[in-house]
Amino acid sequence: MEKIRCSWCENDDLMMKYHDKEWGVPNHDDRKHFEFLILEAAQAGLSWKTVLNKRENYRKAFSQFNPRLVARYEEKTIKKLLQNEGIIRNRLKIESSINNAKKFLDIQKEWKSFDNYLWHFVNNKPVTNKWKTIKELPPKTLLSDQVSDDLKKRGFKFVGSTVIYAHLQAVGIVNDHLMTCFRYGELKN
């Protein structure tokens, strides 16, 4: 019997693998949080499929998503990244990744981990929505507005509410699998 999935990932092996193994799974690893912050910001104005296809290139280009290393990138590294055809070559997005790495480290220092900071917005309990169709999924919510506003106050860039909602979905703070999807029940809290 074939598994029923969220329709956004169908007909693409990489998207289905991401959907089945990662999307919506509660994450507590800071490096994974940082990875998704970079990737979600890179996605702004583009499709997730585009970014996902470049993920391994991003991993290499951004020091395996190590925020301590990315925070030290200087202009010569930015110039090198702007020549890297394997990533999205947008200066503002690249510079925001470096800026955000520095701010990410500040949050780690204050909260002991970025994970502690992010999960406090939901009292460490994932939000499980009850969507029946893909059309019901919102592009942002009050929760993503709140997190986005706080990150902006802390100096983060490219962290609008829509970008942050995608992040919250990706790291399992929000379970937005459709109720008909096999992953919904597996991840339901």
Kinemage of the C-alpha trace (Angstrom):
@kinemage 1
@onewidth
@group {chain A} dominant
@subgroup {mainchain}
@vectorlist {calphas} color= white
{ca met a 1} P 0.000 0.000 0.000
{ca glu a 2} L 1.366 3.389 -0.998
{ca lys a 3} L 1.891 5.989 1.708
{ca ile a 4} L -0.237 9.114 1.614
{ca arg a 5} L 1.922 12.220 1.860
{ca cys a 6} L 1.445 15.968 1.896
{ca ser a 7} L 0.903 16.906 -1.735
{ca trp a 8} L 3.725 19.484 -1.871
{ca cys a 9} L 6.375 16.772 -1.932
{ca glu a 10} L 4.885 14.330 -4.408
{ca asn a 11} L 6.606 13.458 -7.687
{ca asp a 12} L 10.096 14.387 -6.480
{ca asp a 13} L 12.352 11.890 -4.726
{ca leu a 14} L 14.434 14.480 -2.879
{ca met a 15} L 11.359 16.360 -1.655
{ca met a 16} L 9.698 13.099 -0.548
{ca lys a 17} L 12.826 12.033 1.344
{ca tyr a 18} L 12.956 15.429 3.068
{ca his a 19} L 9.239 15.216 3.874
{ca asp a 20} L 9.443 11.647 5.175
{ca lys a 21} L 12.612 11.975 7.266
{ca glu a 22} L 13.004 15.608 8.345
{ca trp a 23} L 10.130 18.023 7.842
{ca gly a 24} L 8.162 18.466 11.032
{ca val a 25} L 10.432 16.270 13.158
{ca pro a 26} L 11.138 18.013 16.473
{ca asn a 27} L 14.748 19.171 16.302
{ca his a 28} L 16.921 20.041 19.280
{ca asp a 29} L 20.275 20.335 17.515
{ca asp a 30} L 21.626 23.878 17.259
{ca arg a 31} L 23.620 23.205 14.122
{ca lys a 32} L 20.471 21.950 12.387
{ca his a 33} L 18.651 25.099 13.548
{ca phe a 34} L 21.425 27.206 12.045
{ca glu a 35} L 21.335 25.188 8.825
{ca phe a 36} L 17.628 25.815 8.411
{ca leu a 37} L 18.017 29.521 9.204
{ca ile a 38} L 20.497 29.807 6.329
{ca leu a 39} L 18.443 27.673 3.962
{ca glu a 40} L 15.098 29.299 4.768
{ca ala a 41} L 16.592 32.777 4.263
{ca ala a 42} L 18.095 31.612 0.964
{ca gln a 43} L 14.649 30.391 -0.077
{ca ala a 44} L 13.035 33.835 0.265
{ca gly a 45} L 11.386 34.475 -3.096
{ca leu a 46} L 12.285 31.022 -4.412
{ca ser a 47} L 10.979 27.480 -4.098
{ca trp a 48} L 12.068 25.092 -1.375
{ca lys a 49} L 12.889 22.557 -4.085
{ca thr a 50} L 15.469 24.967 -5.533
{ca val a 51} L 17.160 25.334 -2.147
{ca leu a 52} L 16.922 21.660 -1.258
{ca asn a 53} L 18.681 20.777 -4.504
{ca lys a 54} L 21.535 23.087 -3.461
{ca arg a 55} L 21.674 21.927 0.163
{ca glu a 56} L 24.896 19.934 -0.104
{ca asn a 57} L 26.569 22.849 -1.870
{ca tyr a 58} L 25.448 25.101 0.989
{ca arg a 59} L 26.835 22.631 3.511
{ca lys a 60} L 30.271 22.842 1.886
{ca ala a 61} L 30.141 26.591 1.239
{ca phe a 62} L 29.013 27.443 4.786
{ca ser a 63} L 31.477 25.338 6.807
{ca gln a 64} L 29.064 22.473 7.493
{ca phe a 65} L 26.698 25.087 8.980
{ca asn a 66} L 29.034 25.821 11.872
{ca pro a 67} L 27.892 29.248 13.155
{ca arg a 68} L 31.250 29.939 14.850
{ca leu a 69} L 33.063 29.615 11.533
{ca val a 70} L 30.430 31.445 9.462
{ca ala a 71} L 30.450 34.354 11.939
{ca arg a 72} L 34.124 34.934 11.035
{ca tyr a 73} L 33.590 35.168 7.266
{ca glu a 74} L 35.070 38.314 5.777
{ca glu a 75} L 34.769 40.118 2.442
{ca lys a 76} L 37.098 37.714 0.607
{ca thr a 77} L 34.864 34.796 1.649
{ca ile a 78} L 31.776 36.724 0.552
{ca lys a 79} L 33.391 37.305 -2.867
{ca lys a 80} L 34.181 33.600 -3.117
{ca leu a 81} L 30.593 32.693 -2.199
{ca leu a 82} L 29.276 35.110 -4.825
{ca gln a 83} L 31.212 33.090 -7.429
{ca asn a 84} L 29.893 29.736 -6.170
{ca glu a 85} L 27.377 28.489 -8.741
{ca gly a 86} L 26.215 25.796 -6.329
{ca ile a 87} L 24.432 28.260 -4.049
{ca ile a 88} L 22.085 31.204 -4.509
{ca arg a 89} L 24.466 34.056 -5.235
{ca asn a 90} L 22.672 36.921 -3.576
{ca arg a 91} L 24.949 39.259 -1.633
{ca leu a 92} L 22.248 40.302 0.848
{ca lys a 93} L 21.372 36.688 1.639
{ca ile a 94} L 25.029 35.731 2.026
{ca glu a 95} L 25.752 38.731 4.250
{ca ser a 96} L 22.646 37.991 6.306
{ca ser a 97} L 23.940 34.458 6.942
{ca ile a 98} L 27.146 35.883 8.387
{ca asn a 99} L 25.260 38.468 10.438
{ca asn a 100} L 22.821 35.829 11.655
{ca ala a 101} L 25.658 33.525 12.664
{ca lys a 102} L 26.918 36.238 15.023
{ca lys a 103} L 23.438 36.833 16.432
{ca phe a 104} L 22.884 33.071 16.715
{ca leu a 105} L 26.005 32.846 18.911
{ca asp a 106} L 24.660 35.694 21.067
{ca ile a 107} L 21.435 33.744 21.651
{ca gln a 108} L 23.399 30.594 22.466
{ca lys a 109} L 25.345 32.541 25.064
{ca glu a 110} L 22.201 34.043 26.598
{ca trp a 111} L 19.971 30.937 26.484
{ca lys a 112} L 22.624 28.166 26.685
{ca ser a 113} L 21.421 27.049 23.225
{ca phe a 114} L 19.446 28.401 20.309
{ca asp a 115} L 17.176 25.418 20.802
{ca asn a 116} L 16.231 26.570 24.322
{ca tyr a 117} L 15.461 30.021 22.965
{ca leu a 118} L 13.307 28.837 20.062
{ca trp a 119} L 11.347 26.162 21.916
{ca his a 120} L 10.494 28.527 24.780
{ca phe a 121} L 7.987 30.218 22.463
{ca val a 122} L 5.836 27.046 22.612
{ca asn a 123} L 6.707 25.996 26.177
{ca asn a 124} L 8.747 23.102 24.735
{ca lys a 125} L 5.651 21.460 23.253
{ca pro a 126} L 5.130 21.209 19.481
{ca val a 127} L 2.054 22.819 17.967
{ca thr a 128} L 0.018 20.206 16.085
{ca asn a 129} L -2.338 21.689 13.542
{ca lys a 130} L -5.259 19.876 11.964
{ca trp a 131} L -5.149 20.752 8.294
{ca lys a 132} L -7.135 18.706 5.801
{ca thr a 133} L -5.892 20.369 2.615
{ca ile a 134} L -2.715 22.119 1.555
{ca lys a 135} L -4.750 25.271 0.902
{ca glu a 136} L -5.427 25.590 4.638
{ca leu a 137} L -1.742 25.987 5.547
{ca pro a 138} L -1.058 29.633 6.372
{ca pro a 139} L 2.087 31.397 5.161
{ca lys a 140} L 2.600 32.775 8.675
{ca thr a 141} L 0.937 32.795 12.100
{ca leu a 142} L 0.889 34.801 15.304
{ca leu a 143} L 3.642 32.485 16.587
{ca ser a 144} L 5.869 33.147 13.575
{ca asp a 145} L 5.123 36.876 13.900
{ca gln a 146} L 6.250 36.764 17.524
{ca val a 147} L 9.459 34.819 16.832
{ca ser a 148} L 10.257 36.943 13.770
{ca asp a 149} L 9.773 40.184 15.691
{ca asp a 150} L 12.024 38.988 18.504
{ca leu a 151} L 14.762 37.848 16.121
{ca lys a 152} L 14.630 41.184 14.295
{ca lys a 153} L 14.975 43.032 17.605
{ca arg a 154} L 18.082 40.939 18.212
{ca gly a 155} L 19.528 42.056 14.871
{ca phe a 156} L 18.773 39.057 12.629
{ca lys a 157} L 18.188 39.643 8.908
{ca phe a 158} L 15.953 37.787 6.412
{ca val a 159} L 13.769 36.490 9.237
{ca gly a 160} L 10.357 37.726 8.201
{ca ser a 161} L 7.342 35.911 9.549
{ca thr a 162} L 6.937 33.720 6.449
{ca val a 163} L 10.596 32.636 6.557
{ca ile a 164} L 10.303 31.909 10.276
{ca tyr a 165} L 7.077 29.956 9.826
{ca ala a 166} L 8.860 27.745 7.308
{ca his a 167} L 11.618 27.299 9.893
{ca leu a 168} L 9.164 26.381 12.652
{ca gln a 169} L 7.608 23.793 10.342
{ca ala a 170} L 10.970 22.396 9.271
{ca val a 171} L 12.267 21.883 12.821
{ca gly a 172} L 9.047 20.404 14.175
{ca ile a 173} L 7.982 23.224 16.437
{ca val a 174} L 4.883 23.211 14.257
{ca asn a 175} L 3.465 19.977 12.825
{ca asp a 176} L 1.807 21.045 9.595
{ca his a 177} L 1.586 17.626 7.989
{ca leu a 178} L -1.918 17.160 6.633
{ca met a 179} L -4.105 14.932 8.772
{ca thr a 180} L -4.248 12.441 5.902
{ca cys a 181} L -0.430 12.242 5.691
{ca phe a 182} L 1.235 9.188 7.220
{ca arg a 183} L 3.698 11.477 9.063
{ca tyr a 184} L 0.929 13.396 10.846
{ca gly a 185} L 0.114 10.571 13.245
{ca glu a 186} L 3.755 9.607 13.680
{ca leu a 187} L 4.651 13.123 14.800
{ca lys a 188} L 1.456 14.026 16.645
{ca asn a 189} L 2.272 15.012 20.210
